[in-house]
Amino acid sequence: MAFHYPNGTPYNNHEAPKSKKQVKKQKSIQFGKRGMDFEEEINKSNAYYLARTIAVIHKKPTPVQIVKVDYPSRSAAVIKEAYFRQASTTDYNGVYNGYYLDFEAKETKNKTSFPFKNFHQHQIDHIRQCLGQKGICFVLLWFSSLNRCFFFSGEALVSYWSEQEITGKKSLPLAMIEKEGIEIQIGIAPRVPYLDAVEQYIQSNKGVAMNDN
Protein backbone atom coordinates (compact mmCIF):
# COMPACT_ATOMS: atom_id res chain seq x y z
CA MET A 1 0.00 0.00 0.00
CA ALA A 2 1.36 3.40 -0.94
CA PHE A 3 1.26 6.26 1.56
CA HIS A 4 1.47 9.94 0.73
CA TYR A 5 1.98 13.14 2.67
CA PRO A 6 -0.98 15.61 2.73
CA ASN A 7 0.58 17.50 -0.19
CA GLY A 8 0.62 14.36 -2.33
CA THR A 9 4.34 13.60 -2.00
CA PRO A 10 5.02 9.82 -1.72
CA TYR A 11 6.15 8.68 1.73
CA ASN A 12 9.41 6.73 1.90
CA ASN A 13 9.79 4.88 5.20
CA HIS A 14 13.45 4.26 4.41
CA GLU A 15 14.15 7.94 4.33
CA ALA A 16 16.96 8.96 6.68
CA PRO A 17 15.71 10.87 9.74
CA LYS A 18 16.34 14.61 9.70
CA SER A 19 18.83 16.04 12.13
CA LYS A 20 17.72 18.61 14.72
CA LYS A 21 19.50 21.26 12.69
CA GLN A 22 17.59 20.33 9.55
CA VAL A 23 14.26 20.32 11.39
CA LYS A 24 14.97 23.73 12.94
CA LYS A 25 15.91 25.16 9.55
CA GLN A 26 12.78 23.71 7.95
CA LYS A 27 10.53 25.26 10.59
CA SER A 28 12.09 28.69 10.15
CA ILE A 29 11.62 28.47 6.40
CA GLN A 30 7.98 27.42 6.73
CA PHE A 31 7.18 30.36 9.04
CA GLY A 32 8.11 32.90 6.37
CA LYS A 33 7.04 30.87 3.37
CA ARG A 34 3.37 31.78 3.08
CA GLY A 35 1.41 34.86 4.08
CA MET A 36 -0.99 32.81 6.19
CA ASP A 37 1.79 31.40 8.37
CA PHE A 38 2.24 34.72 10.16
CA GLU A 39 -1.45 34.88 10.97
CA GLU A 40 -1.42 31.26 12.12
CA GLU A 41 1.38 32.01 14.56
CA ILE A 42 -0.51 35.04 15.86
CA ASN A 43 -3.60 32.85 16.31
CA LYS A 44 -1.54 30.35 18.31
CA SER A 45 -0.13 33.19 20.39
CA ASN A 46 -3.66 34.41 21.08
CA ALA A 47 -4.62 30.90 22.18
CA TYR A 48 -1.62 30.91 24.52
CA TYR A 49 -2.68 34.26 26.03
CA LEU A 50 -6.29 33.10 26.38
CA ALA A 51 -5.39 29.79 28.05
CA ARG A 52 -3.34 31.66 30.65
CA THR A 53 -5.98 34.39 31.19
CA ILE A 54 -3.51 37.04 30.01
CA ALA A 55 -5.74 38.50 27.29
CA VAL A 56 -8.82 37.75 25.21
CA ILE A 57 -7.92 38.43 21.59
CA HIS A 58 -9.63 36.88 18.57
CA LYS A 59 -9.37 37.09 14.83
CA LYS A 60 -12.42 38.77 13.36
CA PRO A 61 -14.52 36.62 11.03
CA THR A 62 -14.96 37.98 7.53
CA PRO A 63 -18.59 37.68 6.31
CA VAL A 64 -18.68 35.85 2.97
CA GLN A 65 -21.67 35.37 0.67
CA ILE A 66 -21.54 32.09 -1.26
CA VAL A 67 -23.01 32.45 -4.73
CA LYS A 68 -22.29 29.19 -6.53
CA VAL A 69 -21.58 25.68 -5.24
CA ASP A 70 -20.92 22.54 -7.27
CA TYR A 71 -21.60 19.06 -5.92
CA PRO A 72 -19.34 16.59 -7.77
CA SER A 73 -20.57 13.92 -5.35
CA ARG A 74 -22.98 13.62 -2.46
CA SER A 75 -20.21 13.80 0.08
CA ALA A 76 -18.36 16.74 -1.45
CA ALA A 77 -19.14 20.37 -2.17
CA VAL A 78 -16.94 22.82 -4.07
CA ILE A 79 -17.46 26.57 -3.74
CA LYS A 80 -17.13 28.09 -7.21
CA GLU A 81 -18.05 31.71 -6.55
CA ALA A 82 -18.25 33.89 -3.44
CA TYR A 83 -17.75 37.49 -2.41
CA PHE A 84 -17.18 39.51 0.72
CA ARG A 85 -20.37 40.99 2.12
CA GLN A 86 -18.56 44.08 3.36
CA ALA A 87 -15.09 45.58 3.48
CA SER A 88 -13.03 44.15 6.31
CA THR A 89 -11.70 46.44 9.04
CA THR A 90 -8.73 44.99 10.91
CA ASP A 91 -7.71 41.41 11.63
CA TYR A 92 -7.89 41.22 15.42
CA ASN A 93 -9.49 42.80 18.45
CA GLY A 94 -10.01 42.08 22.12
CA VAL A 95 -9.12 43.08 25.65
CA TYR A 96 -5.82 43.10 27.51
CA ASN A 97 -5.55 44.24 31.13
CA GLY A 98 -8.48 46.63 30.75
CA TYR A 99 -7.37 48.02 27.40
CA TYR A 100 -9.23 47.54 24.14
CA LEU A 101 -6.84 46.32 21.43
CA ASP A 102 -7.49 46.51 17.70
CA PHE A 103 -4.81 45.57 15.22
CA GLU A 104 -3.87 44.38 11.77
CA ALA A 105 -1.21 41.83 10.74
CA LYS A 106 0.70 42.47 7.52
CA GLU A 107 3.59 40.79 5.74
CA THR A 108 6.08 41.79 3.06
CA LYS A 109 9.04 40.19 1.32
CA ASN A 110 10.68 43.61 0.95
CA LYS A 111 13.91 44.06 2.86
CA THR A 112 14.12 47.85 3.09
CA SER A 113 10.54 49.12 3.40
CA PHE A 114 6.90 48.20 4.00
CA PRO A 115 4.62 49.15 1.04
CA PHE A 116 1.54 51.26 1.72
CA LYS A 117 -0.33 49.14 -0.84
CA ASN A 118 -0.61 46.46 1.86
CA PHE A 119 -3.13 48.69 3.63
CA HIS A 120 -6.55 49.94 2.57
CA GLN A 121 -8.31 53.21 3.23
CA HIS A 122 -11.20 51.59 5.11
CA GLN A 123 -8.68 49.95 7.46
CA ILE A 124 -7.00 53.28 8.12
CA ASP A 125 -10.40 54.87 8.74
CA HIS A 126 -11.29 52.12 11.21
CA ILE A 127 -8.00 52.54 13.09
CA ARG A 128 -8.55 56.29 13.25
CA GLN A 129 -12.06 55.79 14.66
CA CYS A 130 -10.83 53.35 17.32
CA LEU A 131 -8.06 55.74 18.31
CA GLY A 132 -10.72 58.39 18.74
CA GLN A 133 -12.35 56.13 21.34
CA LYS A 134 -9.04 55.73 23.24
CA GLY A 135 -8.43 52.20 21.99
CA ILE A 136 -4.91 50.87 21.47
CA CYS A 137 -4.49 50.33 17.75
CA PHE A 138 -1.44 49.05 15.93
CA VAL A 139 -0.13 46.90 13.12
CA LEU A 140 2.20 43.93 13.33
CA LEU A 141 4.64 44.17 10.43
CA TRP A 142 6.37 40.96 9.41
CA PHE A 143 9.42 41.17 7.13
CA SER A 144 9.49 37.56 5.97
CA SER A 145 12.80 37.86 4.11
CA LEU A 146 14.48 39.24 7.23
CA ASN A 147 12.59 37.20 9.86
CA ARG A 148 11.85 40.43 11.72
CA CYS A 149 8.60 41.56 13.30
CA PHE A 150 7.61 45.03 14.49
CA PHE A 151 4.84 46.64 16.51
CA PHE A 152 3.92 49.92 14.80
CA SER A 153 1.40 52.20 16.46
CA GLY A 154 -1.86 53.16 14.82
CA GLU A 155 -1.14 56.84 15.43
CA ALA A 156 2.09 56.62 13.44
CA LEU A 157 0.49 54.61 10.64
CA VAL A 158 -2.43 57.05 10.26
CA SER A 159 -0.01 59.99 10.25
CA TYR A 160 2.29 58.55 7.59
CA TRP A 161 -0.65 57.36 5.52
CA SER A 162 -2.01 60.92 5.43
CA GLU A 163 1.41 62.33 4.52
CA GLN A 164 1.83 60.00 1.54
CA GLU A 165 -0.82 61.96 -0.36
CA ILE A 166 1.44 64.99 -0.10
CA THR A 167 4.89 63.41 -0.25
CA GLY A 168 4.04 60.71 -2.75
CA LYS A 169 5.95 58.11 -0.74
CA LYS A 170 4.90 54.55 -1.48
CA SER A 171 6.18 52.80 1.63
CA LEU A 172 7.38 52.99 5.23
CA PRO A 173 11.21 52.76 5.29
CA LEU A 174 12.58 50.00 7.49
CA ALA A 175 14.97 52.46 9.15
CA MET A 176 11.99 54.57 10.23
CA ILE A 177 10.09 51.50 11.47
CA GLU A 178 13.15 50.50 13.50
CA LYS A 179 13.22 53.96 15.05
CA GLU A 180 9.53 54.52 15.75
CA GLY A 181 8.29 50.95 16.14
CA ILE A 182 9.03 48.22 18.68
CA GLU A 183 10.77 45.10 17.44
CA ILE A 184 9.26 41.83 18.60
CA GLN A 185 11.63 38.92 19.14
CA ILE A 186 10.06 35.75 17.76
CA GLY A 187 9.93 33.12 20.50
CA ILE A 188 8.51 29.71 21.29
CA ALA A 189 5.58 30.18 23.67
CA PRO A 190 4.09 32.42 22.58
CA ARG A 191 5.59 32.41 19.10
CA VAL A 192 4.76 36.09 18.51
CA PRO A 193 4.89 37.76 21.95
CA TYR A 194 3.35 40.99 20.75
CA LEU A 195 1.83 41.81 24.13
CA ASP A 196 5.34 42.58 25.37
CA ALA A 197 5.41 45.39 22.80
CA VAL A 198 1.89 46.46 23.75
CA GLU A 199 2.95 46.71 27.39
CA GLN A 200 6.00 48.73 26.39
CA TYR A 201 3.73 51.02 24.39
CA ILE A 202 1.37 51.41 27.37
CA GLN A 203 4.27 52.32 29.63
CA SER A 204 5.47 54.97 27.22
CA ASN A 205 4.45 58.61 27.68
CA LYS A 206 1.80 58.29 24.99
CA GLY A 207 0.28 55.21 26.58
CA VAL A 208 0.26 56.68 30.09
CA ALA A 209 -1.37 59.89 28.86
CA MET A 210 -4.05 57.87 27.06
CA ASN A 211 -4.77 55.81 30.16
CA ASP A 212 -5.13 58.94 32.30
CA ASN A 213 -7.81 60.22 29.96
KEDOTI-762264 format. One line per 2 residues: number of its first residue (from 1); their letters; for each residue x, y, z of N, C-alpha, C. Coordinates in Angstrom, 1 decimal, decimal comma. Layout:
BEGIN
NUM) A) X/Y/Z/X/Y/Z/X/Y/Z; ... $
END
This chain:
BEGIN
1) MA) 0,9/-1,2/0,0/0,0/0,0/0,0/0,9/1,2/0,0; 0,6/2,2/-0,8/1,4/3,4/-0,9/0,8/4,5/0,0 $
3) FH) 1,7/5,2/0,7/1,3/6,3/1,6/1,8/7,6/1,0; 1,1/8,6/1,2/1,5/9,9/0,7/1,3/11,0/1,8 $
5) YP) 2,1/12,0/1,8/2,0/13,1/2,7/0,7/13,9/2,2; 0,2/14,8/3,1/-1,0/15,6/2,7/-0,8/16,4/1,4 $
7) NG) 0,4/16,8/1,1/0,6/17,5/-0,2/0,7/16,6/-1,4; 0,6/15,3/-1,2/0,6/14,4/-2,3/2,0/13,7/-2,6 $
9) TP) 3,0/14,2/-1,8/4,3/13,6/-2,0/4,4/12,2/-1,4; 4,9/11,2/-2,2/5,0/9,8/-1,7/5,9/9,7/-0,5 $
11) YN) 5,4/8,9/0,5/6,1/8,7/1,7/7,1/7,5/1,6; 8,4/7,7/2,0/9,4/6,7/1,9/9,9/6,4/3,3 $
13) NH) 9,5/5,2/3,8/9,8/4,9/5,2/11,2/4,5/5,4; 12,0/4,5/4,3/13,4/4,3/4,4/14,2/5,6/4,4 $
15) EA) 13,5/6,6/4,4/14,2/7,9/4,3/14,9/8,2/5,6; 16,1/8,7/5,5/17,0/9,0/6,7/16,3/10,0/7,5 $
17) PK) 16,3/9,8/8,9/15,7/10,9/9,7/16,5/12,2/9,7; 15,7/13,3/9,8/16,3/14,6/9,7/17,0/14,9/11,0 $
19) SK) 18,1/15,6/10,9/18,8/16,0/12,1/18,1/17,2/12,8; 18,4/17,5/14,0/17,7/18,6/14,7/18,0/19,9/14,0 $
21) KQ) 19,2/20,0/13,4/19,5/21,3/12,7/18,6/21,4/11,5; 18,4/20,3/10,8/17,6/20,3/9,6/16,1/20,7/9,9 $
23) VK) 15,6/20,1/11,0/14,3/20,3/11,4/14,1/21,8/11,8; 15,0/22,3/12,5/15,0/23,7/12,9/15,0/24,6/11,7 $
25) KQ) 15,8/24,3/10,8/15,9/25,2/9,6/14,6/25,1/8,8; 14,0/23,9/8,7/12,8/23,7/8,0/11,7/24,5/8,6 $
27) KS) 11,6/24,5/9,9/10,5/25,3/10,6/10,7/26,8/10,3; 11,9/27,3/10,4/12,1/28,7/10,1/11,7/29,1/8,7 $
29) IQ) 12,0/28,2/7,8/11,6/28,5/6,4/10,1/28,5/6,2; 9,4/27,5/6,9/8,0/27,4/6,7/7,3/28,6/7,3 $
31) FG) 7,8/29,2/8,4/7,2/30,4/9,0/7,1/31,6/8,1; 8,1/31,8/7,3/8,1/32,9/6,4/7,7/32,6/5,0 $
33) KR) 7,3/31,3/4,7/7,0/30,9/3,4/5,8/31,4/2,8; 4,7/31,4/3,6/3,4/31,8/3,1/2,8/32,9/4,0 $
35) GM) 2,0/33,8/3,3/1,4/34,9/4,1/0,6/34,4/5,3; -0,1/33,3/5,1/-1,0/32,8/6,2/-0,2/32,3/7,4 $
37) DF) 1,0/31,9/7,2/1,8/31,4/8,4/1,9/32,4/9,5; 2,1/33,7/9,1/2,2/34,7/10,2/1,0/34,8/11,0 $
39) EE) -0,2/34,8/10,3/-1,4/34,9/11,0/-1,7/33,6/11,8; -1,3/32,5/11,3/-1,4/31,3/12,1/-0,6/31,3/13,4 $
41) EI) 0,6/31,9/13,3/1,4/32,0/14,6/0,8/33,0/15,5; 0,2/34,1/15,0/-0,5/35,0/15,9/-1,7/34,4/16,5 $
43) NK) -2,5/33,6/15,8/-3,6/32,9/16,3/-3,2/31,9/17,4; -2,0/31,2/17,3/-1,5/30,4/18,3/-1,1/31,2/19,5 $
45) SN) -0,5/32,3/19,3/-0,1/33,2/20,4/-1,4/33,7/21,2; -2,4/34,0/20,4/-3,7/34,4/21,1/-4,2/33,3/21,9 $
47) AY) -4,1/32,1/21,4/-4,6/30,9/22,2/-3,8/30,7/23,5; -2,5/31,0/23,4/-1,6/30,9/24,5/-2,0/32,0/25,6 $
49) YL) -2,3/33,2/25,1/-2,7/34,3/26,0/-4,0/33,9/26,7; -5,0/33,4/25,9/-6,3/33,1/26,4/-6,2/32,0/27,4 $
51) AR) -5,5/30,9/27,1/-5,4/29,8/28,1/-4,8/30,2/29,4; -4,0/31,2/29,4/-3,3/31,7/30,7/-4,0/32,9/31,2 $
53) TI) -5,2/33,2/30,7/-6,0/34,4/31,2/-5,2/35,7/31,2; -4,3/35,8/30,2/-3,5/37,0/30,0/-4,3/38,1/29,2 $
55) AV) -5,0/37,6/28,2/-5,7/38,5/27,3/-6,8/37,7/26,5; -7,8/38,4/26,0/-8,8/37,7/25,2/-8,8/38,4/23,9 $
57) IH) -8,1/37,8/22,9/-7,9/38,4/21,6/-8,3/37,4/20,5; -9,2/37,8/19,6/-9,6/36,9/18,6/-9,5/37,5/17,2 $
59) KK) -9,4/36,6/16,2/-9,4/37,1/14,8/-10,8/37,3/14,4; -11,1/38,4/13,8/-12,4/38,8/13,4/-12,8/37,9/12,2 $
61) PT) -14,0/37,4/12,2/-14,5/36,6/11,0/-14,9/37,6/9,9; -14,6/37,2/8,7/-15,0/38,0/7,5/-16,2/37,4/6,9 $
63) PV) -17,3/38,2/6,9/-18,6/37,7/6,3/-18,4/37,4/4,8; -18,8/36,2/4,4/-18,7/35,8/3,0/-20,0/35,3/2,5 $
65) QI) -20,4/35,8/1,3/-21,7/35,4/0,7/-21,3/34,4/-0,4; -21,8/33,1/-0,3/-21,5/32,1/-1,3/-22,6/32,2/-2,4 $
67) VK) -22,1/32,3/-3,6/-23,0/32,5/-4,7/-23,3/31,2/-5,5; -22,2/30,4/-5,7/-22,3/29,2/-6,5/-21,5/28,0/-5,9 $
69) VD) -22,2/26,9/-5,8/-21,6/25,7/-5,2/-21,8/24,5/-6,2; -20,8/23,8/-6,5/-20,9/22,5/-7,3/-20,8/21,3/-6,4 $
71) YP) -21,6/20,3/-6,7/-21,6/19,1/-5,9/-21,2/17,9/-6,8; -19,8/17,7/-6,9/-19,3/16,6/-7,8/-19,8/15,2/-7,2 $
73) SR) -20,1/15,2/-5,9/-20,6/13,9/-5,4/-21,4/14,3/-4,1; -22,1/13,3/-3,6/-23,0/13,6/-2,5/-22,2/14,0/-1,2 $
75) SA) -21,0/13,5/-1,1/-20,2/13,8/0,1/-19,2/15,0/-0,1; -19,3/15,6/-1,2/-18,4/16,7/-1,5/-19,1/17,9/-2,1 $
77) AV) -18,6/19,1/-1,6/-19,1/20,4/-2,2/-18,0/21,3/-2,5; -18,0/21,9/-3,6/-16,9/22,8/-4,1/-17,5/24,2/-4,3 $
79) IK) -17,0/25,2/-3,6/-17,5/26,6/-3,7/-16,8/27,1/-5,0; -17,6/27,6/-5,9/-17,1/28,1/-7,2/-17,1/29,6/-7,3 $
81) EA) -18,0/30,2/-6,5/-18,0/31,7/-6,5/-18,5/32,2/-5,2; -17,9/33,3/-4,7/-18,3/33,9/-3,4/-17,7/35,3/-3,4 $
83) YF) -18,2/36,1/-2,5/-17,8/37,5/-2,4/-17,9/38,0/-1,0; -17,1/39,0/-0,6/-17,2/39,5/0,7/-18,4/40,4/0,8 $
85) RQ) -19,2/40,2/1,9/-20,4/41,0/2,1/-20,1/42,5/2,4; -18,9/42,7/3,0/-18,6/44,1/3,4/-17,1/44,2/3,5 $
87) AS) -16,5/45,4/3,4/-15,1/45,6/3,5/-14,6/45,2/4,9; -13,5/44,5/5,0/-13,0/44,2/6,3/-12,4/45,4/7,0 $
89) TT) -12,3/45,3/8,3/-11,7/46,4/9,0/-10,3/46,0/9,4; -10,1/45,5/10,5/-8,7/45,0/10,9/-8,8/43,5/11,3 $
91) DY) -7,7/42,9/11,4/-7,7/41,4/11,6/-8,2/41,0/13,0; -7,7/41,7/14,0/-7,9/41,2/15,4/-8,4/42,3/16,4 $
93) NG) -9,1/41,9/17,4/-9,5/42,8/18,4/-9,8/42,0/19,7; -9,8/42,7/20,8/-10,0/42,1/22,1/-9,6/43,0/23,3 $
95) VY) -9,4/42,3/24,4/-9,1/43,1/25,7/-7,9/42,5/26,3; -7,0/43,5/26,8/-5,8/43,1/27,5/-5,7/44,0/28,7 $
97) NG) -5,8/43,5/29,9/-5,6/44,2/31,1/-6,4/45,5/31,2; -7,6/45,5/30,7/-8,5/46,6/30,8/-8,4/47,5/29,5 $
99) YY) -7,5/47,2/28,6/-7,4/48,0/27,4/-8,0/47,3/26,2; -8,7/48,1/25,4/-9,2/47,5/24,1/-8,1/47,6/23,1 $
101) LD) -7,9/46,4/22,5/-6,8/46,3/21,4/-7,5/46,1/20,1; -7,0/46,7/19,1/-7,5/46,5/17,7/-6,3/46,6/16,8 $
103) FE) -6,0/45,5/16,0/-4,8/45,6/15,2/-4,9/44,7/14,0; -4,0/45,0/13,1/-3,9/44,4/11,8/-2,5/43,7/11,7 $
105) AK) -2,5/42,6/11,0/-1,2/41,8/10,7/-0,9/41,9/9,3; 0,3/42,3/8,9/0,7/42,5/7,5/2,1/41,9/7,3 $
107) ET) 2,3/41,4/6,1/3,6/40,8/5,7/4,1/41,3/4,4; 5,4/41,4/4,3/6,1/41,8/3,1/7,4/41,0/2,9 $
109) KN) 7,8/40,8/1,6/9,0/40,2/1,3/10,1/41,3/1,1; 9,7/42,5/1,1/10,7/43,6/1,0/11,7/43,6/2,1 $
111) KT) 12,9/44,0/1,8/13,9/44,1/2,9/14,2/45,5/3,4; 13,8/46,5/2,7/14,1/47,9/3,1/12,9/48,7/3,4 $
113) SF) 11,7/48,3/3,1/10,5/49,1/3,4/9,3/48,3/3,4; 8,2/48,9/4,0/6,9/48,2/4,0/5,9/49,0/3,1 $
115) PF) 5,5/48,4/2,0/4,6/49,2/1,0/3,3/49,6/1,6; 2,9/50,8/1,3/1,5/51,3/1,7/0,4/50,5/1,0 $
117) KN) 0,7/49,9/-0,1/-0,3/49,1/-0,8/-0,9/48,0/0,0; -0,1/47,6/1,0/-0,6/46,5/1,9/-1,8/46,9/2,7 $
119) FH) -2,0/48,2/2,8/-3,1/48,7/3,6/-4,2/49,2/2,7; -5,4/49,4/3,3/-6,5/49,9/2,6/-7,2/51,1/3,3 $
121) QH) -7,8/52,0/2,6/-8,3/53,2/3,2/-9,3/52,9/4,3; -10,2/51,9/4,1/-11,2/51,6/5,1/-10,6/51,0/6,4 $
123) QI) -9,4/50,4/6,3/-8,7/50,0/7,5/-8,1/51,1/8,2; -7,5/52,1/7,5/-7,0/53,3/8,1/-8,1/54,1/8,8 $
125) DH) -9,3/54,2/8,1/-10,4/54,9/8,7/-10,8/54,2/10,0; -10,9/52,9/10,0/-11,3/52,1/11,2/-10,3/52,3/12,4 $
127) IR) -9,0/52,3/12,1/-8,0/52,5/13,1/-8,1/53,9/13,7; -8,4/54,9/12,8/-8,5/56,3/13,2/-9,8/56,4/14,2 $
129) QC) -10,9/55,7/13,8/-12,1/55,8/14,7/-11,8/55,1/16,0; -11,1/54,0/16,0/-10,8/53,3/17,3/-9,9/54,2/18,2 $
131) LG) -8,9/54,8/17,6/-8,1/55,7/18,3/-8,9/56,9/18,9; -9,9/57,3/18,2/-10,7/58,4/18,7/-11,5/58,0/20,0 $
133) QK) -11,7/56,7/20,2/-12,4/56,1/21,3/-11,4/55,6/22,4; -10,1/56,0/22,3/-9,0/55,7/23,2/-8,6/54,3/23,2 $
135) GI) -8,9/53,6/22,1/-8,4/52,2/22,0/-6,9/52,2/21,6; -6,3/51,0/21,9/-4,9/50,9/21,5/-4,9/50,2/20,1 $
137) CF) -4,5/50,9/19,1/-4,5/50,3/17,7/-3,1/50,3/17,2; -2,8/49,2/16,5/-1,4/49,1/15,9/-1,4/48,1/14,8 $
139) VL) -0,3/47,9/14,2/-0,1/46,9/13,1/1,1/46,1/13,5; 1,0/44,8/13,2/2,2/43,9/13,3/2,8/43,7/11,9 $
141) LW) 4,0/44,2/11,7/4,6/44,2/10,4/5,7/43,1/10,4; 5,5/42,1/9,5/6,4/41,0/9,4/7,2/41,1/8,1 $
143) FS) 8,5/41,2/8,3/9,4/41,2/7,1/9,9/39,7/7,0; 9,2/39,0/6,1/9,5/37,6/6,0/10,9/37,2/5,5 $
145) SL) 11,5/38,1/4,6/12,8/37,9/4,1/13,9/38,1/5,2; 13,5/38,9/6,2/14,5/39,2/7,2/14,2/38,5/8,5 $
147) NR) 13,0/37,8/8,6/12,6/37,2/9,9/12,6/38,2/11,0; 12,0/39,4/10,7/11,8/40,4/11,7/10,4/40,9/11,8 $
149) CF) 10,0/41,1/13,0/8,6/41,6/13,3/8,6/42,8/14,1; 7,7/43,8/13,8/7,6/45,0/14,5/6,2/45,4/14,9 $
151) FF) 6,1/46,0/16,1/4,8/46,6/16,5/4,9/48,1/16,0; 3,9/48,5/15,3/3,9/49,9/14,8/2,6/50,5/15,2 $
153) SG) 2,6/51,6/15,9/1,4/52,2/16,5/0,4/52,7/15,4; -0,8/52,7/15,7/-1,9/53,2/14,8/-1,7/54,6/14,6 $
155) EA) -1,3/55,4/15,6/-1,1/56,8/15,4/-0,1/57,1/14,4; 1,0/56,4/14,4/2,1/56,6/13,4/1,6/56,2/12,0 $
157) LV) 0,9/55,1/12,0/0,5/54,6/10,6/-0,5/55,6/10,0; -1,4/56,1/10,8/-2,4/57,0/10,3/-1,7/58,3/9,8 $
159) SY) -0,7/58,8/10,6/0,0/60,0/10,2/0,8/59,8/8,9; 1,5/58,7/8,8/2,3/58,5/7,6/1,4/58,3/6,4 $
161) WS) 0,3/57,6/6,6/-0,7/57,4/5,5/-1,2/58,7/5,0; -1,5/59,6/5,9/-2,0/60,9/5,4/-0,9/61,7/4,7 $
163) EQ) 0,3/61,6/5,1/1,4/62,3/4,5/1,7/61,8/3,1; 1,5/60,6/2,8/1,8/60,0/1,5/1,1/60,7/0,4 $
165) EI) -0,1/61,2/0,7/-0,8/62,0/-0,4/-0,1/63,2/-0,8; 0,7/63,8/0,2/1,4/65,0/-0,1/2,9/64,7/-0,6 $
167) TG) 3,5/63,7/0,1/4,9/63,4/-0,2/5,0/62,5/-1,4; 4,0/61,7/-1,7/4,0/60,7/-2,8/4,8/59,4/-2,4 $
169) KK) 5,2/59,3/-1,1/6,0/58,1/-0,7/5,1/56,9/-0,8; 5,6/55,8/-1,3/4,9/54,5/-1,5/5,1/53,5/-0,4 $
171) SL) 5,9/53,8/0,6/6,2/52,8/1,6/6,7/53,4/2,9; 6,8/52,6/4,0/7,4/53,0/5,2/8,8/52,4/5,2 $
173) PL) 9,8/53,3/5,3/11,2/52,8/5,3/11,5/51,9/6,5; 12,2/50,9/6,4/12,6/50,0/7,5/13,3/50,8/8,6 $
175) AM) 14,2/51,7/8,2/15,0/52,5/9,1/14,0/53,3/10,0; 13,0/53,8/9,5/12,0/54,6/10,2/11,2/53,7/11,1 $
177) IE) 10,8/52,5/10,7/10,1/51,5/11,5/10,9/51,1/12,7; 12,2/50,9/12,4/13,1/50,5/13,5/13,2/51,6/14,6 $
179) KE) 13,1/52,8/14,1/13,2/54,0/15,0/11,9/54,2/15,8; 10,8/54,1/15,1/9,5/54,5/15,7/8,7/53,3/16,2 $
181) GI) 9,0/52,1/15,7/8,3/50,9/16,1/9,0/50,2/17,3; 8,5/49,1/17,6/9,0/48,2/18,7/9,3/46,8/18,1 $
183) EI) 10,5/46,4/18,0/10,8/45,1/17,4/10,4/44,0/18,4; 9,7/43,0/17,8/9,3/41,8/18,6/10,2/40,6/18,3 $
185) QI) 10,8/40,1/19,3/11,6/38,9/19,1/10,8/37,7/19,1; 10,8/37,0/17,9/10,1/35,7/17,8/10,5/34,7/18,8 $
187) GI) 9,6/34,1/19,5/9,9/33,1/20,5/9,3/31,8/20,3; 9,1/31,1/21,4/8,5/29,7/21,3/7,1/29,7/21,8 $
189) AP) 6,9/30,1/23,0/5,6/30,2/23,7/5,4/31,5/24,4; 4,7/32,5/23,9/4,1/32,4/22,6/5,1/32,7/21,4 $
191) RV) 4,7/32,3/20,3/5,6/32,4/19,1/5,8/33,9/18,7; 4,7/34,6/18,8/4,8/36,1/18,5/4,3/36,8/19,8 $
193) PY) 5,2/37,1/20,7/4,9/37,8/22,0/4,6/39,3/21,8; 3,6/39,6/21,1/3,3/41,0/20,7/2,8/41,8/22,0 $
195) LD) 2,3/41,1/23,0/1,8/41,8/24,1/3,0/42,4/24,9; 4,2/41,9/24,7/5,3/42,6/25,4/5,5/44,0/24,8 $
197) AV) 5,3/44,1/23,5/5,4/45,4/22,8/4,2/46,3/23,2; 3,1/45,7/23,3/1,9/46,5/23,8/2,1/47,0/25,1 $
199) EQ) 2,7/46,2/26,0/3,0/46,7/27,4/4,0/47,8/27,4; 5,0/47,7/26,5/6,0/48,7/26,4/5,4/50,0/25,9 $
201) YI) 4,4/49,9/24,9/3,7/51,0/24,4/2,9/51,7/25,5; 2,2/50,9/26,3/1,4/51,4/27,4/2,2/52,2/28,4 $
203) QS) 3,4/51,7/28,7/4,3/52,3/29,6/5,0/53,6/29,1; 4,9/53,8/27,8/5,5/55,0/27,2/4,6/56,2/27,6 $
205) NK) 5,2/57,4/27,4/4,4/58,6/27,7/3,1/58,7/27,0; 3,1/58,2/25,7/1,8/58,3/25,0/0,8/57,4/25,6 $
207) GV) 1,2/56,2/26,0/0,3/55,2/26,6/-0,2/55,7/27,9; 0,6/56,2/28,8/0,3/56,7/30,1/-0,7/57,8/30,0 $
209) AM) -0,5/58,7/29,0/-1,4/59,9/28,9/-2,7/59,4/28,4; -2,8/58,4/27,5/-4,0/57,9/27,1/-4,8/57,2/28,2 $
211) ND) -4,1/56,5/29,1/-4,8/55,8/30,2/-5,4/56,8/31,2; -4,7/57,9/31,4/-5,1/58,9/32,3/-6,4/59,6/31,8 $
213) N) -6,6/59,6/30,5/-7,8/60,2/30,0/-9,0/59,3/30,2 $
END
